[in-house]
Amino acid sequence: MKEKFLNLLNLILVADVFLVFLGFAWFAIAAIGKASGINLGFDLWHQLWQPVFNPAIGILMAGALVSGGLSWLNRKFAQKAETNRQVISTPMGNAEERIPENN
């Protein structure tokens, strides 16, 4: 379930990155066109800034933070699980010797 969620999150973030890149390319071309006196959709892009591109950038930043945080937690719990497996699978006499110290 966790892997499925992460795969869906990554797919959404990839699509969002392309939307942000497309919006930036449109902005750059439209700004050059407006400076040249050619109408290339700068006014339409400006109208779409608040409802489309601004939230897309916010979702991209939030998704990157969530994805990074989940990866960090996953690594942290995987290390603890590995440490617990080592302690359980070792003989009682030398279990303390094989536990890595986190200090």
Rosetta blueprint (number, residue, H / E / L):
1 M L
2 K H
3 E H
4 K H
5 F H
6 L H
7 N H
8 L H
9 L H
10 N H
11 L H
12 I H
13 L H
14 V H
15 A H
16 D H
17 V H
18 F H
19 L H
20 V H
21 F H
22 L H
23 G H
24 F H
25 A H
26 W H
27 F H
28 A H
29 I H
30 A H
31 A H
32 I H
33 G H
34 K H
35 A H
36 S H
37 G L
38 I L
39 N L
40 L L
41 G L
42 F H
43 D H
44 L H
45 W H
46 H H
47 Q H
48 L H
49 W H
50 Q H
51 P H
52 V H
53 F H
54 N H
55 P H
56 A H
57 I H
58 G H
59 I H
60 L H
61 M H
62 A H
63 G H
64 A H
65 L H
66 V H
67 S H
68 G H
69 G H
70 L H
71 S H
72 W H
73 L H
74 N H
75 R H
76 K H
77 F H
78 A H
79 Q H
80 K H
81 A H
82 E H
83 T H
84 N H
85 R H
86 Q H
87 V H
88 I H
89 S H
90 T L
91 P L
92 M H
93 G H
94 N H
95 A H
96 E H
97 E H
98 R H
99 I L
100 P L
101 E L
102 N L
103 N L
